[in-house]
Amino acid sequence: MAKDVHHEVEQFLYRQSELLDRKQWQDWIDLFAPEGVYWMPPEPSYKTWEGMPAIFAEDRNLMTVRMNRVLHPDAWSQRPLWETNHVVSNVVVEKAGKDEVVVRSRFHMMELRRDDVRHFAGSYRHQLKTTKDGYRIKLQRVDMTNAQAAYDYVLQVWV
């Protein structure tokens, strides 16, 4: 595998995290291929989201619905003092073909909401489609280490 593919993939993942932290959600959604899916299973043993419970299983349409809900002027979850900070590391390219790249990485997301801080950590697995406009996400799987933890409110946006 060429070093430039690894670097390009890392930069893509870093850009994705920046878009989330800057709340540039439409730009983040635009990183997904038309058929792209964002999937967060409740546990790592799950092989598919079809017919199975999921924390998230969203195509671009559902991502847009979530984005519009969060951007609504009355969205209480978006009041002042709500921020996220993503860190992505341990990027490993598993497969690099002409049309597709499969990559896994680790993440840590800190969420500040008013005076409370929550931490989410785990692994990403991306299936990236190579296009003339750069990589597009066919599948982003998020396996949270603490997916079974009890939370006082649900996740408002993507991890």
Disulfide bonds with the S-S distance in Angstrom:
none
